[in-house]
Every structure is written in structure tokens, then in C-alpha cells.
Amino acid sequence: MPTFNLRLVYHLLAARAYSINSCREPKFRYYLCMDHIAIMSKDWGLTLKIASGQKTIESRWYKNRSAPWGKISPGDAIYFKDSGEPIVLKATVSKILQFENLTPNIINGLLRQYGERIGLTDSDLPRYYQRFKDKRYCLLMFLEDVQPVRPFYISKAGYGAMAAWLCIPAIERLILPIGEPYHR
């Protein structure tokens, strides 16, 4: 029968909780927090809903675990941009909920429970249910401190043309100088 060092387990859990709760402090920022870039579908209009406060949860639905699954923590910053456009918003993650082994019933329940905060209207729910009903994973990121930023472009080189989410240690690594060609 395996034995566990409960003291070690306690310290590991405490260390994780400490890192999650303190990454907003400037002295820990570059060691504990990540920056994320969420690339939104322009025709869904969700970036405007985040800016107006109508959308307070960013959701990502997947068939397979993909970024930011397991790579995002409370206190991390998310920068938002519509596809082909510059980054225009920044928000801080206050809470994360991850769901796996989804079924159509669970997806329907999640959409009904969180749909309004995800930025969906009641009339949107059937359409989004059809879009998400076969997904196996859902990530809900609760947003706070949403603020506009001076628009800037980034380079997605090395992340793939279809990447809709980028996880990076610091946003400054991807900012392009004015006048540089860029990958949208």
C-alpha cells in the first residue's frame, strides 16, 4: 500500500493556492502569471459585448483539450482582438471553471446557466447549442477589470495560422513595431 507524505501534499497545494492568489502582485507578475491572447470571430460581435460589460465570461469549447486548458489561472491577463484586427481590450481572469466529459445535456445546462454572462441571448441558445453539442471540454473564464488598450498588432508567427488562443509569458514578446508586416 503506498504511503503519502501528507505534509508534502499540503505544502504543494498551499504553494499552488499561493501562486494563484498572488500573481497580480508586481514582484511576482513575470514568474507566476501568463498573458493570453484571445482571437475572436469578428462576425459574432463578442469583443464589443466584453467592452460594454454585457459579456463577463469568456468561454472556449473543444473536442480535445487545447490552449488555454490547464494553462490559465486567476490573475492572468487576457488580451482580446477580433480576427484580422489589432488587440483592443485587456481583462483579468478572476475565476476559472473547467468541464470535461461533456454530454449534450450538460452542454445545454451550461448554456442555460451561463449563457447570458457568456454574451448570448435566449434566441442565441439553440444556435450555439447546435454548434457546441458535440464538444467534450468547456472552459469558462470569468472576467474582471476590463479596459480598453491602445490598439496594437501582434505576430502570430510560430503559433499557427488557425490559432485562436495564444499563451505567452509576456505580451511584449509579440507586439510588432509600427509599420512592420504582421500575421493576423
Buried (B, 14 or more C-beta within 10 A) or exposed (E): EEEEEEEEEEEEEEEEEEBBEBBBEEEBBEEBBBBBBBBBEEEBEBBBBBBEEBBBBBBBBBEEBBBBBEBBBBBBBBBBBBEEBBBBBBBBBEEBEBBEEBEEEEBBEBBEEBBBBBBBEEEBBEEBBEEBBEBBBBBBBBBEEBEEEEEBBBBBEEBEEEBBBBBBEEBEEBBBEEEEEBBB
